[in-house]
Amino acid sequence: MIFEPVTQEDIEEGITALRSALAVRSLKHGPETFHDVHKGLGVLTEEFHEFIEACKSNKETDIMRESMDIAVPALWIWLSVMKERKLRNQKA
């Protein structure tokens, strides 16, 4: 595969795709899917192994899908930890 430099437009397209994938995952599994960091880590680990296989296959569609399958739980965990931190700081 040949990779070109990523543009701001590419980033916006990726963020839009991530937003959509987050919405689908939330509807499918509920808004607290990755609230537990350890469960989220389990999902990330499984998805990472699938990503490795996609990279070995060198199929662009599979690589893109599995990349998003890593990005969604990673962001969801980040959001959950951020919200927990905010709640903790409000109580302090």
Distance bins in CASP14 RR format, pairs under 12 A and 6 or more apart:
PFRMAT RR
TARGET T0000
AUTHOR 0000-0000-0000
RMODE 2
METHOD distances of the structure
MODEL  1
1 55 0 0 0 0 1 0 0 0 0 0 0
1 57 0 0 0 0 0 1 0 0 0 0 0
1 58 1 0 0 1 0 0 0 0 0 0 0
1 59 0 0 0 0 0 1 0 0 0 0 0
1 60 1 0 0 1 0 0 0 0 0 0 0
1 63 0 0 0 0 1 0 0 0 0 0 0
1 64 0 0 0 0 0 1 0 0 0 0 0
2 60 0 0 0 0 0 1 0 0 0 0 0
3 10 0 0 0 0 0 1 0 0 0 0 0
3 60 0 0 0 0 0 1 0 0 0 0 0
3 63 0 0 0 0 0 1 0 0 0 0 0
4 10 0 0 0 0 1 0 0 0 0 0 0
5 11 0 0 0 0 0 1 0 0 0 0 0
6 12 0 0 0 0 0 1 0 0 0 0 0
6 13 0 0 0 0 1 0 0 0 0 0 0
6 14 0 0 0 0 1 0 0 0 0 0 0
6 15 0 0 0 0 0 1 0 0 0 0 0
7 13 0 0 0 0 1 0 0 0 0 0 0
7 14 0 0 0 0 0 1 0 0 0 0 0
8 14 0 0 0 0 0 1 0 0 0 0 0
8 15 0 0 0 0 0 1 0 0 0 0 0
9 15 0 0 0 0 0 1 0 0 0 0 0
9 16 0 0 0 0 0 1 0 0 0 0 0
10 16 0 0 0 0 0 1 0 0 0 0 0
10 17 0 0 0 0 0 1 0 0 0 0 0
11 17 0 0 0 0 0 1 0 0 0 0 0
11 18 0 0 0 0 0 1 0 0 0 0 0
12 18 0 0 0 0 0 1 0 0 0 0 0
12 19 0 0 0 0 0 1 0 0 0 0 0
13 19 0 0 0 0 0 1 0 0 0 0 0
13 20 0 0 0 0 0 1 0 0 0 0 0
13 64 0 0 0 0 0 1 0 0 0 0 0
14 20 0 0 0 0 1 0 0 0 0 0 0
14 21 0 0 0 0 1 0 0 0 0 0 0
14 22 0 0 0 0 0 1 0 0 0 0 0
14 64 0 0 0 0 1 0 0 0 0 0 0
14 67 0 0 0 0 1 0 0 0 0 0 0
14 68 0 0 0 0 1 0 0 0 0 0 0
14 71 0 0 0 0 1 0 0 0 0 0 0
14 72 0 0 0 0 0 1 0 0 0 0 0
14 75 0 0 0 0 0 1 0 0 0 0 0
15 21 0 0 0 0 0 1 0 0 0 0 0
15 22 0 0 0 0 0 1 0 0 0 0 0
15 68 0 0 0 0 0 1 0 0 0 0 0
15 71 0 0 0 0 0 1 0 0 0 0 0
15 75 0 0 0 0 0 1 0 0 0 0 0
16 22 0 0 0 0 0 1 0 0 0 0 0
16 23 0 0 0 0 0 1 0 0 0 0 0
16 68 0 0 0 0 0 1 0 0 0 0 0
17 23 0 0 0 0 0 1 0 0 0 0 0
17 24 0 0 0 0 0 1 0 0 0 0 0
17 64 0 0 0 0 1 0 0 0 0 0 0
17 65 0 0 0 0 0 1 0 0 0 0 0
17 67 0 0 0 0 1 0 0 0 0 0 0
17 68 1 0 0 1 0 0 0 0 0 0 0
17 69 0 0 0 0 0 1 0 0 0 0 0
17 71 0 0 0 0 1 0 0 0 0 0 0
17 72 0 0 0 0 0 1 0 0 0 0 0
17 75 0 0 0 0 0 1 0 0 0 0 0
18 24 0 0 0 0 0 1 0 0 0 0 0
18 25 0 0 0 0 0 1 0 0 0 0 0
18 64 0 0 0 0 0 1 0 0 0 0 0
18 67 0 0 0 0 1 0 0 0 0 0 0
18 68 1 0 0 1 0 0 0 0 0 0 0
18 69 0 0 0 0 0 1 0 0 0 0 0
18 70 0 0 0 0 0 1 0 0 0 0 0
18 71 1 0 1 0 0 0 0 0 0 0 0
18 72 1 0 0 1 0 0 0 0 0 0 0
18 73 0 0 0 0 0 1 0 0 0 0 0
18 74 0 0 0 0 1 0 0 0 0 0 0
18 75 1 0 0 1 0 0 0 0 0 0 0
18 76 0 0 0 0 0 1 0 0 0 0 0
18 78 0 0 0 0 0 1 0 0 0 0 0
18 79 0 0 0 0 0 1 0 0 0 0 0
19 25 0 0 0 0 0 1 0 0 0 0 0
19 26 0 0 0 0 0 1 0 0 0 0 0
19 68 0 0 0 0 0 1 0 0 0 0 0
19 71 0 0 0 0 0 1 0 0 0 0 0
19 72 0 0 0 0 0 1 0 0 0 0 0
19 75 0 0 0 0 1 0 0 0 0 0 0
20 26 0 0 0 0 0 1 0 0 0 0 0
20 27 0 0 0 0 0 1 0 0 0 0 0
20 68 0 0 0 0 1 0 0 0 0 0 0
20 71 0 0 0 0 0 1 0 0 0 0 0
20 72 0 0 0 0 1 0 0 0 0 0 0
21 27 0 0 0 0 0 1 0 0 0 0 0
21 28 0 0 0 0 0 1 0 0 0 0 0
21 29 0 0 0 0 0 1 0 0 0 0 0
21 47 0 0 0 0 0 1 0 0 0 0 0
21 64 0 0 0 0 0 1 0 0 0 0 0
21 65 0 0 0 0 1 0 0 0 0 0 0
21 66 0 0 0 0 0 1 0 0 0 0 0
21 67 0 0 0 0 0 1 0 0 0 0 0
21 68 1 0 1 0 0 0 0 0 0 0 0
21 69 0 0 0 0 1 0 0 0 0 0 0
21 70 0 0 0 0 0 1 0 0 0 0 0
21 71 1 0 0 1 0 0 0 0 0 0 0
21 72 1 0 1 0 0 0 0 0 0 0 0
21 73 0 0 0 0 0 1 0 0 0 0 0
21 74 0 0 0 0 0 1 0 0 0 0 0
21 75 0 0 0 0 1 0 0 0 0 0 0
21 76 0 0 0 0 0 1 0 0 0 0 0
22 28 0 0 0 0 0 1 0 0 0 0 0
22 29 0 0 0 0 0 1 0 0 0 0 0
22 30 0 0 0 0 0 1 0 0 0 0 0
22 31 0 0 0 0 0 1 0 0 0 0 0
22 33 0 0 0 0 1 0 0 0 0 0 0
22 34 0 0 0 0 0 1 0 0 0 0 0
22 68 0 0 0 0 1 0 0 0 0 0 0
22 69 0 0 0 0 0 1 0 0 0 0 0
22 71 0 0 0 0 1 0 0 0 0 0 0
22 72 1 0 1 0 0 0 0 0 0 0 0
22 73 0 0 0 0 1 0 0 0 0 0 0
22 74 0 0 0 0 0 1 0 0 0 0 0
22 75 1 0 0 1 0 0 0 0 0 0 0
22 76 1 0 0 1 0 0 0 0 0 0 0
22 77 0 0 0 0 0 1 0 0 0 0 0
22 78 0 0 0 0 0 1 0 0 0 0 0
22 79 0 0 0 0 1 0 0 0 0 0 0
23 29 0 0 0 0 0 1 0 0 0 0 0
23 30 0 0 0 0 0 1 0 0 0 0 0
23 31 0 0 0 0 0 1 0 0 0 0 0
23 72 0 0 0 0 0 1 0 0 0 0 0
23 76 0 0 0 0 0 1 0 0 0 0 0
24 30 0 0 0 0 0 1 0 0 0 0 0
24 33 0 0 0 0 0 1 0 0 0 0 0
24 68 0 0 0 0 0 1 0 0 0 0 0
24 69 0 0 0 0 0 1 0 0 0 0 0
24 72 0 0 0 0 1 0 0 0 0 0 0
25 31 0 0 0 0 1 0 0 0 0 0 0
25 32 0 0 0 0 0 1 0 0 0 0 0
25 33 1 0 0 1 0 0 0 0 0 0 0
25 34 0 0 0 0 1 0 0 0 0 0 0
25 40 0 0 0 0 0 1 0 0 0 0 0
25 43 0 0 0 0 1 0 0 0 0 0 0
25 47 0 0 0 0 0 1 0 0 0 0 0
25 68 0 0 0 0 1 0 0 0 0 0 0
25 69 0 0 0 0 1 0 0 0 0 0 0
25 71 0 0 0 0 0 1 0 0 0 0 0
25 72 1 0 1 0 0 0 0 0 0 0 0
25 73 0 0 0 0 1 0 0 0 0 0 0
25 74 0 0 0 0 0 1 0 0 0 0 0
25 75 0 0 0 0 0 1 0 0 0 0 0
25 76 1 0 0 1 0 0 0 0 0 0 0
25 79 0 0 0 0 0 1 0 0 0 0 0
26 32 0 0 0 0 1 0 0 0 0 0 0
26 33 1 0 0 1 0 0 0 0 0 0 0
26 34 0 0 0 0 1 0 0 0 0 0 0
26 35 0 0 0 0 0 1 0 0 0 0 0
26 72 0 0 0 0 1 0 0 0 0 0 0
26 73 0 0 0 0 0 1 0 0 0 0 0
26 75 0 0 0 0 0 1 0 0 0 0 0
26 76 0 0 0 0 1 0 0 0 0 0 0
26 79 0 0 0 0 0 1 0 0 0 0 0
27 33 0 0 0 0 0 1 0 0 0 0 0
28 72 0 0 0 0 0 1 0 0 0 0 0
29 35 0 0 0 0 0 1 0 0 0 0 0
29 39 0 0 0 0 0 1 0 0 0 0 0
29 40 0 0 0 0 0 1 0 0 0 0 0
29 43 0 0 0 0 1 0 0 0 0 0 0
29 72 0 0 0 0 0 1 0 0 0 0 0
29 73 0 0 0 0 0 1 0 0 0 0 0
29 76 0 0 0 0 1 0 0 0 0 0 0
30 76 0 0 0 0 0 1 0 0 0 0 0
31 76 0 0 0 0 1 0 0 0 0 0 0
31 79 0 0 0 0 0 1 0 0 0 0 0
31 80 0 0 0 0 0 1 0 0 0 0 0
31 83 0 0 0 0 0 1 0 0 0 0 0
32 39 0 0 0 0 1 0 0 0 0 0 0
32 40 0 0 0 0 0 1 0 0 0 0 0
32 76 0 0 0 0 1 0 0 0 0 0 0
32 77 0 0 0 0 0 1 0 0 0 0 0
32 79 0 0 0 0 0 1 0 0 0 0 0
32 80 0 0 0 0 1 0 0 0 0 0 0
32 83 0 0 0 0 0 1 0 0 0 0 0
32 84 0 0 0 0 0 1 0 0 0 0 0
33 39 0 0 0 0 1 0 0 0 0 0 0
33 40 0 0 0 0 1 0 0 0 0 0 0
33 42 0 0 0 0 0 1 0 0 0 0 0
33 43 0 0 0 0 1 0 0 0 0 0 0
33 72 0 0 0 0 1 0 0 0 0 0 0
33 73 1 0 0 1 0 0 0 0 0 0 0
33 75 0 0 0 0 0 1 0 0 0 0 0
33 76 1 0 0 1 0 0 0 0 0 0 0
33 77 0 0 0 0 1 0 0 0 0 0 0
33 79 0 0 0 0 0 1 0 0 0 0 0
33 80 0 0 0 0 1 0 0 0 0 0 0
34 40 1 0 1 0 0 0 0 0 0 0 0
34 41 0 0 0 0 1 0 0 0 0 0 0
34 42 0 0 0 0 1 0 0 0 0 0 0
34 43 1 0 0 1 0 0 0 0 0 0 0
34 44 0 0 0 0 1 0 0 0 0 0 0
34 47 0 0 0 0 0 1 0 0 0 0 0
34 72 0 0 0 0 1 0 0 0 0 0 0
34 73 1 0 1 0 0 0 0 0 0 0 0
34 74 0 0 0 0 1 0 0 0 0 0 0
34 75 0 0 0 0 1 0 0 0 0 0 0
34 76 1 1 0 0 0 0 0 0 0 0 0
34 77 1 0 1 0 0 0 0 0 0 0 0
34 78 0 0 0 0 1 0 0 0 0 0 0
34 79 0 0 0 0 1 0 0 0 0 0 0
34 80 1 0 0 1 0 0 0 0 0 0 0
34 81 0 0 0 0 1 0 0 0 0 0 0
34 83 0 0 0 0 0 1 0 0 0 0 0
35 43 0 0 0 0 0 1 0 0 0 0 0
35 73 0 0 0 0 0 1 0 0 0 0 0
35 76 0 0 0 0 1 0 0 0 0 0 0
35 77 0 0 0 0 1 0 0 0 0 0 0
35 79 0 0 0 0 1 0 0 0 0 0 0
35 80 1 0 1 0 0 0 0 0 0 0 0
35 81 0 0 0 0 1 0 0 0 0 0 0
35 83 0 0 0 0 1 0 0 0 0 0 0
35 84 0 0 0 0 1 0 0 0 0 0 0
36 42 0 0 0 0 1 0 0 0 0 0 0
36 43 0 0 0 0 0 1 0 0 0 0 0
36 73 0 0 0 0 0 1 0 0 0 0 0
36 76 0 0 0 0 0 1 0 0 0 0 0
36 77 0 0 0 0 1 0 0 0 0 0 0
36 80 0 0 0 0 1 0 0 0 0 0 0
36 81 0 0 0 0 0 1 0 0 0 0 0
36 84 0 0 0 0 0 1 0 0 0 0 0
37 43 0 0 0 0 0 1 0 0 0 0 0
37 44 0 0 0 0 1 0 0 0 0 0 0
37 73 0 0 0 0 0 1 0 0 0 0 0
37 74 0 0 0 0 0 1 0 0 0 0 0
37 76 0 0 0 0 0 1 0 0 0 0 0
37 77 1 0 1 0 0 0 0 0 0 0 0
37 78 0 0 0 0 0 1 0 0 0 0 0
37 79 0 0 0 0 0 1 0 0 0 0 0
37 80 1 0 0 1 0 0 0 0 0 0 0
37 81 1 0 0 1 0 0 0 0 0 0 0
37 82 0 0 0 0 0 1 0 0 0 0 0
37 84 0 0 0 0 1 0 0 0 0 0 0
38 44 0 0 0 0 0 1 0 0 0 0 0
38 45 0 0 0 0 0 1 0 0 0 0 0
38 73 0 0 0 0 0 1 0 0 0 0 0
38 77 0 0 0 0 1 0 0 0 0 0 0
38 80 0 0 0 0 0 1 0 0 0 0 0
39 45 0 0 0 0 0 1 0 0 0 0 0
39 46 0 0 0 0 0 1 0 0 0 0 0
39 73 0 0 0 0 1 0 0 0 0 0 0
39 76 0 0 0 0 0 1 0 0 0 0 0
39 77 0 0 0 0 1 0 0 0 0 0 0
39 80 0 0 0 0 0 1 0 0 0 0 0
40 46 0 0 0 0 1 0 0 0 0 0 0
40 47 0 0 0 0 1 0 0 0 0 0 0
40 48 0 0 0 0 0 1 0 0 0 0 0
40 70 0 0 0 0 0 1 0 0 0 0 0
40 72 0 0 0 0 0 1 0 0 0 0 0
40 73 1 0 1 0 0 0 0 0 0 0 0
40 74 0 0 0 0 1 0 0 0 0 0 0
40 75 0 0 0 0 0 1 0 0 0 0 0
40 76 1 0 0 1 0 0 0 0 0 0 0
40 77 1 0 1 0 0 0 0 0 0 0 0
40 78 0 0 0 0 0 1 0 0 0 0 0
40 79 0 0 0 0 0 1 0 0 0 0 0
40 80 0 0 0 0 1 0 0 0 0 0 0
40 81 0 0 0 0 0 1 0 0 0 0 0
41 47 0 0 0 0 0 1 0 0 0 0 0
41 48 0 0 0 0 0 1 0 0 0 0 0
41 70 0 0 0 0 0 1 0 0 0 0 0
41 73 0 0 0 0 1 0 0 0 0 0 0
41 74 0 0 0 0 1 0 0 0 0 0 0
41 76 0 0 0 0 0 1 0 0 0 0 0
41 77 1 0 0 1 0 0 0 0 0 0 0
41 80 0 0 0 0 0 1 0 0 0 0 0
41 81 0 0 0 0 0 1 0 0 0 0 0
42 48 0 0 0 0 1 0 0 0 0 0 0
42 49 0 0 0 0 0 1 0 0 0 0 0
42 70 0 0 0 0 0 1 0 0 0 0 0
42 73 0 0 0 0 1 0 0 0 0 0 0
42 74 0 0 0 0 0 1 0 0 0 0 0
42 77 0 0 0 0 0 1 0 0 0 0 0
43 49 0 0 0 0 0 1 0 0 0 0 0
43 50 0 0 0 0 0 1 0 0 0 0 0
43 69 0 0 0 0 1 0 0 0 0 0 0
43 70 0 0 0 0 1 0 0 0 0 0 0
43 71 0 0 0 0 0 1 0 0 0 0 0
43 72 0 0 0 0 1 0 0 0 0 0 0
43 73 1 0 1 0 0 0 0 0 0 0 0
43 74 0 0 0 0 1 0 0 0 0 0 0
43 76 0 0 0 0 1 0 0 0 0 0 0
43 77 0 0 0 0 1 0 0 0 0 0 0
44 50 0 0 0 0 0 1 0 0 0 0 0
44 51 0 0 0 0 1 0 0 0 0 0 0
44 66 0 0 0 0 0 1 0 0 0 0 0
44 69 0 0 0 0 1 0 0 0 0 0 0
44 70 1 0 0 1 0 0 0 0 0 0 0
44 71 0 0 0 0 1 0 0 0 0 0 0
44 72 0 0 0 0 1 0 0 0 0 0 0
44 73 1 0 1 0 0 0 0 0 0 0 0
44 74 1 0 0 1 0 0 0 0 0 0 0
44 75 0 0 0 0 0 1 0 0 0 0 0
44 76 0 0 0 0 1 0 0 0 0 0 0
44 77 1 0 0 1 0 0 0 0 0 0 0
44 78 0 0 0 0 0 1 0 0 0 0 0
45 51 0 0 0 0 0 1 0 0 0 0 0
45 52 0 0 0 0 0 1 0 0 0 0 0
45 69 0 0 0 0 0 1 0 0 0 0 0
45 70 0 0 0 0 1 0 0 0 0 0 0
45 73 0 0 0 0 1 0 0 0 0 0 0
45 74 0 0 0 0 0 1 0 0 0 0 0
46 52 0 0 0 0 0 1 0 0 0 0 0
46 53 0 0 0 0 0 1 0 0 0 0 0
46 66 0 0 0 0 0 1 0 0 0 0 0
46 69 0 0 0 0 1 0 0 0 0 0 0
46 70 0 0 0 0 1 0 0 0 0 0 0
46 73 0 0 0 0 1 0 0 0 0 0 0
47 53 0 0 0 0 0 1 0 0 0 0 0
47 54 0 0 0 0 0 1 0 0 0 0 0
47 65 0 0 0 0 0 1 0 0 0 0 0
47 66 1 0 0 1 0 0 0 0 0 0 0
47 67 0 0 0 0 1 0 0 0 0 0 0
47 68 0 0 0 0 1 0 0 0 0 0 0
47 69 1 0 1 0 0 0 0 0 0 0 0
47 70 1 0 1 0 0 0 0 0 0 0 0
47 71 0 0 0 0 1 0 0 0 0 0 0
47 72 0 0 0 0 1 0 0 0 0 0 0
47 73 1 0 0 1 0 0 0 0 0 0 0
47 74 0 0 0 0 1 0 0 0 0 0 0
47 76 0 0 0 0 0 1 0 0 0 0 0
48 54 0 0 0 0 0 1 0 0 0 0 0
48 55 0 0 0 0 0 1 0 0 0 0 0
48 66 0 0 0 0 1 0 0 0 0 0 0
48 67 0 0 0 0 0 1 0 0 0 0 0
48 69 0 0 0 0 1 0 0 0 0 0 0
48 70 1 0 0 1 0 0 0 0 0 0 0
48 71 0 0 0 0 0 1 0 0 0 0 0
48 73 0 0 0 0 0 1 0 0 0 0 0
48 74 0 0 0 0 1 0 0 0 0 0 0
49 55 0 0 0 0 0 1 0 0 0 0 0
49 56 0 0 0 0 0 1 0 0 0 0 0
49 66 0 0 0 0 1 0 0 0 0 0 0
49 69 0 0 0 0 0 1 0 0 0 0 0
49 70 0 0 0 0 0 1 0 0 0 0 0
50 56 0 0 0 0 0 1 0 0 0 0 0
50 57 0 0 0 0 0 1 0 0 0 0 0
50 62 0 0 0 0 1 0 0 0 0 0 0
50 63 0 0 0 0 0 1 0 0 0 0 0
50 65 0 0 0 0 1 0 0 0 0 0 0
50 66 1 0 1 0 0 0 0 0 0 0 0
50 67 0 0 0 0 0 1 0 0 0 0 0
50 68 0 0 0 0 0 1 0 0 0 0 0
50 69 1 0 0 1 0 0 0 0 0 0 0
50 70 0 0 0 0 1 0 0 0 0 0 0
51 57 0 0 0 0 0 1 0 0 0 0 0
51 59 0 0 0 0 0 1 0 0 0 0 0
51 62 0 0 0 0 1 0 0 0 0 0 0
51 63 1 0 0 1 0 0 0 0 0 0 0
51 64 0 0 0 0 0 1 0 0 0 0 0
51 65 0 0 0 0 1 0 0 0 0 0 0
51 66 1 1 0 0 0 0 0 0 0 0 0
51 67 1 0 0 1 0 0 0 0 0 0 0
51 68 0 0 0 0 1 0 0 0 0 0 0
51 69 1 0 0 1 0 0 0 0 0 0 0
51 70 1 0 1 0 0 0 0 0 0 0 0
51 71 0 0 0 0 0 1 0 0 0 0 0
51 73 0 0 0 0 0 1 0 0 0 0 0
51 74 0 0 0 0 0 1 0 0 0 0 0
52 62 0 0 0 0 0 1 0 0 0 0 0
52 63 0 0 0 0 0 1 0 0 0 0 0
52 66 0 0 0 0 1 0 0 0 0 0 0
52 67 0 0 0 0 0 1 0 0 0 0 0
52 70 0 0 0 0 0 1 0 0 0 0 0
53 59 0 0 0 0 1 0 0 0 0 0 0
53 62 1 0 0 1 0 0 0 0 0 0 0
53 63 0 0 0 0 1 0 0 0 0 0 0
53 65 0 0 0 0 0 1 0 0 0 0 0
53 66 1 0 0 1 0 0 0 0 0 0 0
53 69 0 0 0 0 0 1 0 0 0 0 0
54 60 0 0 0 0 1 0 0 0 0 0 0
54 61 0 0 0 0 1 0 0 0 0 0 0
54 62 1 1 0 0 0 0 0 0 0 0 0
54 63 1 0 1 0 0 0 0 0 0 0 0
54 64 0 0 0 0 1 0 0 0 0 0 0
54 65 1 0 0 1 0 0 0 0 0 0 0
54 66 1 0 1 0 0 0 0 0 0 0 0
54 67 0 0 0 0 1 0 0 0 0 0 0
54 68 0 0 0 0 0 1 0 0 0 0 0
54 69 0 0 0 0 1 0 0 0 0 0 0
54 70 0 0 0 0 0 1 0 0 0 0 0
55 62 0 0 0 0 1 0 0 0 0 0 0
55 63 1 0 1 0 0 0 0 0 0 0 0
55 64 0 0 0 0 0 1 0 0 0 0 0
55 65 0 0 0 0 0 1 0 0 0 0 0
55 66 0 0 0 0 1 0 0 0 0 0 0
55 67 0 0 0 0 1 0 0 0 0 0 0
55 70 0 0 0 0 0 1 0 0 0 0 0
56 62 0 0 0 0 1 0 0 0 0 0 0
56 63 0 0 0 0 1 0 0 0 0 0 0
56 66 0 0 0 0 0 1 0 0 0 0 0
57 63 1 0 0 1 0 0 0 0 0 0 0
57 65 0 0 0 0 0 1 0 0 0 0 0
57 66 0 0 0 0 1 0 0 0 0 0 0
59 65 0 0 0 0 1 0 0 0 0 0 0
59 66 0 0 0 0 1 0 0 0 0 0 0
60 66 0 0 0 0 0 1 0 0 0 0 0
60 67 0 0 0 0 0 1 0 0 0 0 0
61 67 0 0 0 0 0 1 0 0 0 0 0
61 68 0 0 0 0 0 1 0 0 0 0 0
62 68 0 0 0 0 0 1 0 0 0 0 0
62 69 0 0 0 0 0 1 0 0 0 0 0
63 69 0 0 0 0 0 1 0 0 0 0 0
63 70 0 0 0 0 0 1 0 0 0 0 0
64 70 0 0 0 0 0 1 0 0 0 0 0
64 71 0 0 0 0 0 1 0 0 0 0 0
65 71 0 0 0 0 0 1 0 0 0 0 0
65 72 0 0 0 0 0 1 0 0 0 0 0
66 72 0 0 0 0 0 1 0 0 0 0 0
66 73 0 0 0 0 0 1 0 0 0 0 0
67 74 0 0 0 0 0 1 0 0 0 0 0
68 74 0 0 0 0 0 1 0 0 0 0 0
68 75 0 0 0 0 0 1 0 0 0 0 0
69 75 0 0 0 0 0 1 0 0 0 0 0
69 76 0 0 0 0 0 1 0 0 0 0 0
70 76 0 0 0 0 0 1 0 0 0 0 0
70 77 0 0 0 0 0 1 0 0 0 0 0
71 77 0 0 0 0 0 1 0 0 0 0 0
71 78 0 0 0 0 0 1 0 0 0 0 0
72 78 0 0 0 0 0 1 0 0 0 0 0
72 79 0 0 0 0 0 1 0 0 0 0 0
73 79 0 0 0 0 0 1 0 0 0 0 0
73 80 0 0 0 0 0 1 0 0 0 0 0
74 80 0 0 0 0 0 1 0 0 0 0 0
74 81 0 0 0 0 0 1 0 0 0 0 0
75 81 0 0 0 0 0 1 0 0 0 0 0
75 82 0 0 0 0 0 1 0 0 0 0 0
76 82 0 0 0 0 0 1 0 0 0 0 0
76 83 0 0 0 0 0 1 0 0 0 0 0
77 83 0 0 0 0 0 1 0 0 0 0 0
77 84 0 0 0 0 0 1 0 0 0 0 0
78 84 0 0 0 0 0 1 0 0 0 0 0
78 85 0 0 0 0 0 1 0 0 0 0 0
79 85 0 0 0 0 0 1 0 0 0 0 0
79 86 0 0 0 0 0 1 0 0 0 0 0
80 86 0 0 0 0 0 1 0 0 0 0 0
80 87 0 0 0 0 0 1 0 0 0 0 0
81 87 0 0 0 0 0 1 0 0 0 0 0
81 88 0 0 0 0 0 1 0 0 0 0 0
82 88 0 0 0 0 0 1 0 0 0 0 0
82 89 0 0 0 0 0 1 0 0 0 0 0
83 89 0 0 0 0 0 1 0 0 0 0 0
83 90 0 0 0 0 0 1 0 0 0 0 0
84 90 0 0 0 0 0 1 0 0 0 0 0
84 91 0 0 0 0 0 1 0 0 0 0 0
85 91 0 0 0 0 0 1 0 0 0 0 0
85 92 0 0 0 0 0 1 0 0 0 0 0
86 92 0 0 0 0 0 1 0 0 0 0 0
END
